[in-house]
Amino acid sequence: MTLEELDKKYVLQTYSRDYTNFVKGQGATLYDENGKDYIDFASGIAVNSVGHNHPKLVEAICNQAKNIIHISNLQVIEPQAKLAQKMVELSGYDMGVFFANSGAEANEGAIKLARKYGGTKFENKRYKVITLEHSFHGRTITTVKATGQESFHTPNFSPYPEGFSYEKSIDDVYKAIDDETVAVLIELVQGEGGVQPFEKEEIQKLAAHLKEKGILLIVDEVQTGVYRTGEFLASNLYGIEPDIITLAKGLGGGVPIGAVMTKHKDVLVAGDHGSTFGGNYLSTAAGLAVLEILSEYYESGAVGEALLYFEEKLQDIAKRHPNLFEKEVGIGLMRGLRAKSADIQVAVIKGAMKEGLVILKAGRNTVRFLPSITITKEEMDEGFKRLESALGKVEA
Ligand SMILES: *Cc1c(COP(=O)(O)O)cnc(C)c1O
């Protein structure tokens, strides 16, 4: 059996897959079984934040595996405590951390925290959570319901939990708030929805309004977090202090991890929430290595340089192909080209793959770029050269 046949026979077909068989990665370069190289502008959907085979991350994982991979959360776990400290210090907020294994789980934890807050801090129970259209918050029944895209709420998975609504714009959020609203859950730059950033001023205004009303602001930083937008958190970039922040994708550099950060440290108590795997030795040792690598990189000015260079190159591409793209969108190393049609979007992604460049889709017509934070100028140059050549063929 070929690998494709094996996959199709034994793995549930929940993804429309590409069948390139990658066997090795180095930095922002991937190699398939035939030795062909690909520039990786996707990072496994914003996961490989320090690229592939980063020596410090590999060393941290190997050393940890040789000692302890996992014990239960009924014991104290040293790298977990140290990672929480590092996250809080880098954020600049006075917060505590709960560890889970994925973005959806982190958002579930955030919603549980908010619901308990809403049930214990007010006379009437507040439980409603407002989200935004085009948002994405995960694939569990609850986070699918929180996701502001009607296509996700198929009757196949109903009934869904109550208390979620989504609004077209930030302005509509104000009108949707009632005395049962406990939280507003937003991404500062919508990722899956099409790489769409919100305006700093409107977010700051919303944050101030929610604070005044005693409503929690939950920022889903599963994709925007861990230097993706140029700062440790997009919340830092936007100059706000959310009540709850969720993280996942880039935090473990490829090892599954999710996290809830909150300044409401006393709401969840022993027995309220938990996870068998969450925050275990292996994932938190990886997270700690990732943050050590990236915080140093940030301090050196290299993150700022990389994102400026990437943005310039991408804007140049958008300008040179006005027949394919409407505009260039995004912040930091979370960027997109808004294609003029869904057909163009698909053709560009497929064409790029043939040229040896991995890129992603987002929303209905956006081509998405999520390179590793540590990508080099040479890798960017090579990636854009391949993109240019793919675009030439799409146009022909
Ligand atoms: C990817 C993503 C999620 C879901 O994360 P999983 O790890 O797939 O559960 C949630 N929110 C945002 C903003 C994401 O980009």
The ligand as an SDF file (V2000), in Angstrom:
LIG
                    3D

 15 15  0  0  0  0  0  0  0  0999 V2000
   -6.4990   27.1720   16.0040 C   0  0  0  0  0  0  0  0  0  0  0  0
   -7.3550   28.0310   16.8460 C   0  0  0  0  0  0  0  0  0  0  0  0
   -8.1670   27.4930   17.8580 C   0  0  0  0  0  0  0  0  0  0  0  0
   -8.2920   26.0130   18.0910 C   0  0  0  0  0  0  0  0  0  0  0  0
   -7.0940   25.4320   18.5060 O   0  0  0  0  0  0  0  0  0  0  0  0
   -6.9560   23.8220   18.5490 P   0  0  0  0  0  0  0  0  0  0  0  0
   -5.6040   23.6140   19.1440 O   0  0  0  0  0  0  0  0  0  0  0  0
   -7.0820   23.3470   17.1450 O   0  0  0  0  0  0  0  0  0  0  0  0
   -8.0530   23.3170   19.4020 O   0  0  0  0  0  0  0  0  0  0  0  0
   -8.8700   28.3690   18.6590 C   0  0  0  0  0  0  0  0  0  0  0  0
   -8.8180   29.6980   18.4670 N   0  0  0  0  0  0  0  0  0  0  0  0
   -8.0570   30.2530   17.5000 C   0  0  0  0  0  0  0  0  0  0  0  0
   -8.0070   31.7280   17.3540 C   0  0  0  0  0  0  0  0  0  0  0  0
   -7.3080   29.4430   16.6540 C   0  0  0  0  0  0  0  0  0  0  0  0
   -6.5820   29.9800   15.6670 O   0  0  0  0  0  0  0  0  0  0  0  0
  1  2  1  0
  2  3  1  0
  2 14  2  0
  3  4  1  0
  3 10  2  0
  4  5  1  0
  5  6  1  0
  6  7  2  0
  6  8  1  0
  6  9  1  0
 10 11  1  0
 11 12  2  0
 12 13  1  0
 12 14  1  0
 14 15  1  0
M  END
$$$$
